[in-house]
Amino acid sequence: MRSLLWALAMGAATTAAADGFARLEGHGGPVMGLDVGHEGQVASASFDNAIGLWRDGAPEWFDGHRAAVNAVAFVPGGLASGGDDTDLRLWRAGEATRHPGHTAKIMDIAVAPDGATLATASWDRRIGLWPLDGGAPRFLEGHAVGVNAVAFSPDGRLLWSAGGDGTLREWDVATGAQTRMIKSHGFGLNEMVADPAGVWLAYGAIDGGTRVVDAATGAERADLTAGRRPILAMATDPAGRHLAVGDGEGYIMVVDTADWSIAHDFRATRAGPVWALAFSPDGGTLYAGGLESAIHAWPLHALDTAPPMDDADQSFLRPPGEMENGERQFARKCSICHTLTPGSARRAGPTLHGVFGRPAGRVPDYNYSPTLAGSDIVWDEDSIDALFDLGPDHFIPGSKMPMQRIVAPQDRADLIAYLRRTTRPQE
């Protein structure tokens, strides 16, 4: 049945209607990465540790990553994904294969034009080159800090990379040698996309710098910096007619590449960043993901009247001033990963409903790490206080919970009081 669902999803278009706005709902956390297949299928990567494959607005889920998924890409016959668990995973006919090799999170995936090789960008300062026929990977080294983005040239002979060291580099795919340092920006580069024709490269930086350079010479072709920081998402349509840029302040800018004029510039969120962008195959629809758990699809011609992405019901999107301290601590530290109501809702962590007195690792609809599944911890005031006092990496080392602490004792006490009140099962 799963392979049948896969075949149906891979063979049919799944996009928003071209004449209207749409939301693709179902993820349990922020959307970190997007890709659109040649026939319009939408693939999404999320903080909820899952990949979604969308057909007619309905998802098929692919679970297996042990932490947030940052990147997803269509490959011949399936999908590739990478995330905070450092693994590259290939999904074909509904089955996943794990490909270890990186030692830090994977931030981006690029597919060679012939579909035979994948490139991965990782915070271990390396670029991975993975033959899709199952051959051993090669790793390219040269960036001083983490690599955030990769792209192949149209003929597949060159690979371009952008990193946190502020550099844009070129590599020979056959030899693995760095051929050029194209640009040194001075601030870390978060994003980079290549013109489908290989004429230009666009990059976005931590300081908000948004620039386009000639792929052959490195000469600057356009400065699109809008004064908003940091740049967190970039995409170009398959024909290279438009470049979309998303930033940490929630804006999306769409640029006409014919003359590098700004065609649209609008606030896409009321709160939070834009983390993912992708175009439909015809370039007429723009997909976006961010702090909210839904994917938004907007017709390009109607972007200036686009409804915002935010769902005001999500507590982490509410203004902190509207909350008591305990709720504020929950919103900051817990709400992206956990619900307070029955059911884990595909979040990155289990529901906290009824958490007091519950042994760790016992929520039936959540896939725990072995550390918590075999733990003898019982959640109460003392254990929750110790969790945030010491941090998960010390209190429950090996769990999926991200490293974080609440240092002030009163903040921990207020959070515990809030959880005691809001997670109590109704009698």
CORDA-V514141 format. One record per residue. PSI is psi in radians with two decimals (999 if undefined). BURIAL is 1 if it has 16 or more other C-alpha atoms within 10 Angstrom, else 0. D_LAST is the distance of its C-alpha to the last C-alpha in Angstrom with 1 decimal. Layout:
PSI;BURIAL;D_LAST, PSI;BURIAL;D_LAST
//
This chain:
-0.72;0;39.9, -0.72;0;39.3, -0.55;0;43.0, -0.76;0;43.3, -0.70;0;40.6, -0.81;1;42.5, -0.71;1;45.8, -0.74;0;44.4, -0.68;1;42.9, -0.37;1;46.1, -0.09;0;48.3, 2.66;0;46.9, 2.51;1;46.5, 1.56;1;43.2, 2.90;1;43.6, 2.68;1;42.6, 2.40;0;44.7, -0.34;0;47.9, 0.24;0;47.7, 2.94;0;44.2, 2.73;1;41.5, 2.71;1;38.8, 2.38;0;35.7, 1.91;1;34.9, 2.50;0;31.1, -0.48;1;29.2, 2.71;1;29.9, 0.24;1;27.1, 3.13;1;29.4, 2.59;1;32.7, 2.10;1;35.6, -0.41;1;38.5, 2.61;1;41.1, 2.60;1;42.4, 2.64;1;45.3, 2.27;1;46.6, 2.99;1;48.6, -0.51;0;51.9, 0.16;0;50.4, 0.02;1;47.7, 2.51;1;44.8, 2.24;1;42.4, 2.42;1;41.2, 2.53;1;38.8, 2.41;1;37.9, 2.77;1;34.7, -0.28;1;33.1, 0.20;1;30.3, 0.23;1;33.0, 2.81;1;33.7, 2.39;1;36.6, 2.42;1;36.1, 2.08;1;38.9, 2.27;1;38.7, 2.11;1;40.2, 0.65;0;40.0, -0.03;1;37.1, 2.43;0;35.0, 2.64;1;34.7, 2.33;1;35.5, 2.50;1;34.0, 1.89;1;36.0, 2.57;0;34.0, -0.54;0;35.8, 2.57;1;36.5, 0.08;1;34.9, -3.09;1;34.7, 2.45;1;35.2, 2.19;1;37.8, -0.44;1;40.4, 2.50;1;43.0, 2.52;1;43.4, 2.48;1;46.7, 2.35;1;48.0, 2.87;1;50.5, 2.08;0;52.6, 0.14;0;50.3, -2.59;1;47.1, 2.72;1;45.4, 2.53;1;45.8, 2.69;1;43.1, 2.67;1;43.0, -2.73;1;40.7, -0.31;1;39.6, 0.04;1;39.7, -0.05;1;43.5, 2.48;1;43.8, 2.30;1;45.5, 2.42;1;44.0, 2.32;1;45.8, 1.96;1;43.9, 2.35;1;46.2, 0.59;0;45.4, -0.01;1;41.7, 2.51;0;42.5, 2.48;1;42.5, 2.39;0;45.1, 2.34;0;44.7, 1.56;1;47.7, 2.85;0;47.6, -0.74;0;50.3, 2.73;1;49.0, 0.12;0;47.8, 3.02;1;45.8, 2.57;1;43.7, 2.27;1;45.3, -0.41;1;45.4, 2.68;1;47.5, 2.36;1;49.0, 2.54;1;52.2, 2.26;1;53.8, 2.61;1;57.6, -0.55;0;59.4, 0.01;0;60.4, 0.21;0;56.9, -0.29;0;58.2, 2.49;1;56.8, 2.58;1;53.7, 2.42;1;53.8, 2.48;1;50.9, 2.25;1;50.6, 2.68;1;49.0, 0.04;1;48.3, 0.19;1;50.4, 0.19;1;53.3, 2.75;1;54.4, 2.27;1;54.7, 2.41;1;54.1, 2.04;1;56.3, 1.92;1;54.8, 2.27;1;56.9, -0.04;1;54.8, 0.08;0;57.0, 0.04;0;55.4, 2.91;0;58.1, 2.48;0;57.5, 2.77;1;56.3, 2.64;1;58.5, 2.23;0;57.4, 2.29;1;59.2, 2.54;0;59.4, -0.58;0;60.6, 2.50;1;57.9, -0.49;0;57.4, -2.89;1;53.6, 2.58;1;51.0, 2.30;1;51.9, -0.39;1;49.7, 2.56;1;51.4, 2.67;1;54.0, 2.48;1;56.0, 2.65;1;58.9, 2.80;1;62.1, -0.53;1;62.9, -0.04;0;65.2, 0.03;1;62.9, -0.46;0;65.5, 2.69;1;64.0, 2.36;1;60.5, 2.54;1;59.4, 2.65;1;56.8, 2.44;1;55.3, 3.00;1;53.8, -0.19;1;52.4, 0.06;1;55.9, 0.19;1;56.8, 2.59;1;59.1, 2.11;1;59.7, 2.77;1;61.5, 2.45;1;63.3, 2.57;1;63.6, 2.06;0;65.8, -0.68;1;63.5, -0.75;0;66.3, -0.36;0;67.2, 0.10;1;64.1, 2.51;0;66.3, 2.20;1;65.5, -0.50;0;68.1, 2.57;0;67.4, 1.80;0;65.4, -0.71;1;65.0, 2.49;1;63.3, 1.89;0;62.2, -0.54;1;59.9, -0.52;0;59.3, 2.70;1;55.5, 2.43;1;53.1, 2.11;1;53.0, -0.56;1;49.5, 2.66;1;50.6, 2.36;1;53.7, 2.68;1;54.6, 2.46;1;57.9, 2.30;1;59.8, -0.43;1;59.8, -0.08;0;63.6, 0.26;0;63.8, -0.68;0;65.5, 2.81;1;63.0, 2.38;1;60.1, 2.48;1;57.5, 2.71;1;55.4, 2.47;1;52.7, 2.94;1;52.4, -0.65;1;50.1, 0.10;1;52.3, -0.12;1;51.8, 2.27;1;55.2, 1.87;1;55.5, 2.73;1;58.8, 2.29;1;60.7, 2.74;1;63.6, 2.24;1;66.3, -0.50;1;65.4, -0.64;0;69.0, -0.35;0;70.2, -0.03;1;67.1, 2.49;0;68.5, 2.29;0;66.0, -0.54;1;65.7, 2.51;1;63.1, 1.93;0;61.0, 0.27;1;57.8, 2.22;0;56.1, 0.08;0;54.0, 0.18;0;53.1, 2.45;1;49.4, 2.71;1;48.2, 2.92;1;47.4, 2.24;1;48.2, -0.20;1;45.4, 2.52;1;46.2, 2.60;1;49.4, 2.65;1;50.4, 2.61;1;53.5, 2.87;1;53.9, -0.45;1;55.8, -0.11;0;59.0, 0.35;1;58.7, -0.53;0;59.0, 2.55;1;56.0, 2.21;1;54.4, 2.44;1;50.8, 2.22;1;49.6, 2.56;1;46.1, 3.08;1;45.4, -0.22;1;43.0, 0.06;1;42.9, 0.23;1;41.7, 2.62;1;45.0, 2.24;1;46.7, 2.31;1;50.4, 2.20;1;52.4, 2.37;1;56.0, 2.01;0;58.9, -0.15;1;60.8, -0.70;0;64.1, 0.15;0;64.8, 0.57;1;61.7, 2.68;0;60.7, 1.99;0;57.1, -0.62;1;56.0, 2.53;1;52.4, 1.89;1;50.6, 2.71;1;47.1, 1.97;1;43.9, -0.33;1;41.5, 2.64;1;38.4, -0.48;1;37.1, 2.51;1;36.0, 2.94;1;36.7, 2.98;1;39.5, 2.03;1;40.9, -0.30;1;41.0, 2.44;1;42.2, 2.59;1;44.8, 2.63;1;46.5, 2.66;1;48.8, 2.85;1;49.0, -0.57;1;52.2, -0.01;0;54.0, 0.06;1;53.1, -0.21;0;51.6, 2.39;1;47.9, 2.22;1;46.4, 2.51;1;43.2, 2.56;1;41.3, 2.68;1;38.3, -2.48;1;36.9, -0.55;1;33.8, 2.75;1;31.8, -0.11;1;30.7, 2.71;1;32.7, 2.38;1;36.4, 2.46;1;38.4, 2.21;1;41.6, 2.32;1;44.1, 2.35;1;47.5, -0.60;1;50.1, -0.24;0;51.9, 0.35;0;48.9, -0.56;1;47.7, -0.28;0;48.6, 0.35;0;46.1, 2.33;1;43.4, 2.57;0;39.8, 2.81;0;38.2, -0.42;1;36.1, 2.52;1;33.2, 1.90;1;29.7, -0.26;0;28.5, -0.28;0;24.8, 2.19;0;25.4, -0.54;1;24.8, -0.11;1;27.9, -0.09;1;30.0, 2.62;1;29.0, 2.30;0;31.5, -0.54;0;30.6, -0.29;0;31.6, -0.05;0;28.6, 2.60;0;26.1, 2.89;0;25.3, -0.72;1;26.6, -0.75;1;23.5, -0.65;1;22.8, -0.72;1;26.5, -0.70;1;26.6, -0.78;1;23.8, -0.68;1;25.8, -0.66;0;29.0, -0.40;1;28.0, -0.51;1;24.9, -0.44;1;24.2, -0.59;1;26.9, -0.39;1;25.7, 2.51;1;21.9, 2.84;1;19.0, -0.10;1;15.8, 2.88;0;13.9, 2.43;0;13.6, 2.30;1;17.2, -0.22;1;20.2, 0.69;1;22.2, 0.43;1;25.5, 2.93;1;25.3, -0.28;1;27.6, 2.90;1;24.8, 2.80;1;21.4, 2.56;1;18.1, 0.05;1;16.7, 2.16;1;13.0, 0.47;1;11.6, -0.55;1;15.2, 2.16;1;15.0, -0.01;0;15.9, 2.29;0;16.8, 2.51;1;20.4, 2.56;1;22.5, 0.46;1;23.6, 0.09;1;20.8, 2.13;1;19.3, -0.43;0;20.8, 0.34;0;21.9, 2.43;1;23.9, 1.74;1;27.4, 2.74;1;27.7, 2.71;0;31.0, -0.55;0;32.4, -0.82;0;32.0, -0.57;1;28.2, -0.52;0;27.8, 0.32;0;29.7, 2.69;0;28.3, 0.25;0;27.1, 2.42;0;25.3, 2.26;1;21.7, 2.12;1;20.2, -3.02;1;19.6, -0.74;1;21.3, -0.76;0;24.7, -0.64;0;24.8, -0.69;1;23.7, -0.78;1;26.2, -0.63;1;28.9, -0.84;1;28.2, -0.34;1;29.1, -0.86;1;31.7, -0.53;1;33.7, 2.51;1;32.9, -0.57;1;31.6, -0.37;1;35.2, -0.63;0;35.6, -0.71;0;32.1, 1.13;1;31.6, 2.39;0;35.1, -0.07;0;35.3, 2.98;1;31.9, -0.18;1;31.7, 2.26;1;30.1, 2.68;0;32.8, 2.13;0;34.6, 2.70;0;33.3, 2.73;1;32.7, 1.84;1;31.4, -0.73;0;34.2, 2.20;0;33.3, -0.65;0;31.0, -0.63;0;29.6, -0.70;1;28.6, -0.73;1;26.8, -0.71;1;25.0, -0.68;1;24.0, -0.79;1;22.7, -0.73;1;20.7, -0.70;0;19.2, -0.78;1;18.4, -0.71;1;16.8, -0.69;1;14.7, -0.69;0;13.4, -0.22;1;13.2, 0.01;1;12.1, 2.18;0;8.9, 2.46;0;6.3, 2.36;0;3.8, 999;0;0.0
//
